[in-house]
Amino acid sequence: MTLLPKLVDDRGRPVTGQGRPTRADALAAGVDKATVESAIGHPVRDAALYGGLMGLSFGGVPSLGFALLSVLPAVLAWPLIVAIVACIVLLAFRLVRGARKHLKPSGWLSMGLCPGCAYRLTDIEPEEDECRVCPECGGAWKMEDATHGP
């Protein structure tokens, strides 16, 4: 069982393979580090930050709330606690969105790589429907501009 959503190519067929490609696969394909960072982000770092924020919100915020309630009047402490929780929740949503960036095919295609296996698609001629079919995983992808990447 996998937690990742099923990858479907531009022809509507599921892509099967060894699993999703990683940043290391993109770097091994010759894409420079800055392009990889802008296209797919850094999902492991983002997931770790998200976990830290959730730990802080469930462990640190209640402790801070009790400390504030013991020092400040409740009229001042509760709005402060609510503001802190709101900031943590907003940061967590932003991190979740960034952590899922590597799952979107558009980031991989912008680097000229197959989203299913990180095979270089820029060297493959498009078929009649403008899809480039990956010889490794069989995924068919439409690339807007195949000039990106090395």
N, C-alpha and C positions, 0 to 999 in steps of 0.2 A: 504494500500500500504506500502511495506517495502523497505528500501534502501539497505538491505543486499542481497547479491547474494543467489540464491536458493541452498540449501544444497542437494547434491546428494550422495547417499551411493556407496559402491564399487560394487554393482550389477546394478548401473545405475538408481536406483529409487529415486525419490524425498523423502526427509525425512520431515515428518510433525510433528509438536509438538507445544509446548507453546512458542517457540522462541529459540534463541540461548542461550546456557549456559554461565554463567559468571564466573569470578574468584572466587566469593563467592561460587558458586556451586562446583567448584573444591576443594576449601578448606573444604567445608562441607562434601565432599566425602572422606576426610582423606588424601589428598595429601598435602605434606609440602609446605610451602610458596616459598622456593627457587626453587623447581621443577616447581611450577606453573609459577613463574617469567620466568624461562628459556624456558618453553614450549609455553606459550601464551603471555608473556609480560604484559604490563599494558596499555591497549588500551585507557582508559579515560585520563590518564596522557599524553600519546603521542598525542592524539587528541587536548588536551588543549595547548600543546606546539606548535603544528602545527598552531592552530588558532592564538596564540600569534605571531608566526613568520610571518604569513600572515598580521596581523595587523601592525606589525613593518615594513614590506616591503612596504605596501601601505600608511602608515602614516608617519613613521619615515624616510625612505630613501629619499622621495622627499624633506622633510624639511632639512635633512642633505645635500642633493645635492645642494639646493639653498644656504645653509650656506657655503659649500665648494666653490661654484662658486663665492660667494661674497668675499671670502678671498684669494683663490688661483687662479692662471691663469687657464683658461679652459683646457689647455693642460695637467695640472696635476690633475685637479679635476675630469674630466670625467673617466679616467682609474680607479681612486679610487672608484667612484660611481659604475662603472660596476663590480669591484671586490667585493664590498659589496653586491650588488644584487645577484651576482653569488653564493656567500657563503650562503646567505639566501635561495636561491632556492635549492641548494644542501642539506642543512639541512632539508628543508621542504620535499623533496623527500625521504630522509632517514626516517623521522618521519612517513610519510604516509605508507611506507613499513612496519615499525614496528607496526603501529596502526592496520594494517590489519592482523597481525600475528595470532590473536585470532580467525580469521575466517577459518583458514586452519585446516582440520581434523587431519593432522599429529601431531600437538601439543597436541590435546586432546587424540589421540590414544597412544602417547608416555607416557601419564600419566595413561593409562589403562581405560580411560573414553570415553563414547560415545560422539561424537561431536554434536549430536543432542539434548541430554538432560542431559549429565554428569552422566549417570548411569554407575556403575562399571562393565566393560566388562571382567575383568580378571577371574571372577568366572564362566563365561559362556563357555561351551565347543564349539569349532568350528565345523561347519557343513562340508559336503564333499568338498565344494569349499573354505574351510579355512576361511569363514566369520563367525563372531560372531554376532548373531542377538539380538539386544537390545529388551528386553521385554516391555520397556516403550514406545519407539517411533517407533520401527519396523525397524530401520536402520541396515543394514548389513555391517560390517566393517572387513577388514583384518588387523590383528595386527602382525607386524614383530616379536616383542618380548614382550610377555605379563607379563614379570617379573618386569616391572617398576611399581612404585607406591607401596603403603602399602599393 
